[in-house]
């Protein structure tokens, strides 16, 4: 499977149109089809389907039962400062379940944030251990929480390659951004927004076009920890 760019997508070629954030995809029609989740006693059944692409880091797949209860706080420790995210398991349980699983498996450790956009779309994109924008966890899953989705500053959402192709790449919105409701919002930045804004102020290398490329101020996620309440 090959990832293409965002509009927020991932892609080795990174052919961008500055309206959408994405991954890329060779997902089959079957894997892209929406799977109706089953809710039982505060948990939901999630489907994590193989993509046919080798995982950027082989850590397996998340458990198929995800909780819709409780509050989880993820802390992204980076070389530029800490970013704290409140995860929304009530509205995006399968997405949060995957993110927490990958964090605990150290999938994100020593991983660069490979993309910064500063024109029209205001995001820092992370979650690919290869740092190329083409890497994923070897599985994909359905979109969630798209009805009425908006992307103000502080939103954390999934990058994708089209419907049902979420993997490991996500983006952090550092200024109000207008996007079609195609990217699963699964968290809110509650601390460290200024860290991302500092990174954005340094600009990108424009390797994907004006205002889109690798951050001039290199960003590496040292580790991600998750605390539940």
ABEGO torsion letter per residue (X at the ends): XBBBBBABBBBAAGBBBBABBBBBBABBAAAABBBBBBBBGGBBBBBBBBAGBBBABBAEBBBABBBABEBBBBBBBBAAEBBBBBBBAAABAAAAAAAAAAAAAGAABGBBBABBBABGBBBBBBGBAAGAGABBAGBBBBBBGABGBBBBBGBBBBBBAEBGABBABBBBBABBBBBBBABBBABBBABGAAAAAAAAAAEBAGAAEBGBEBBABBBBBABBBBBBX
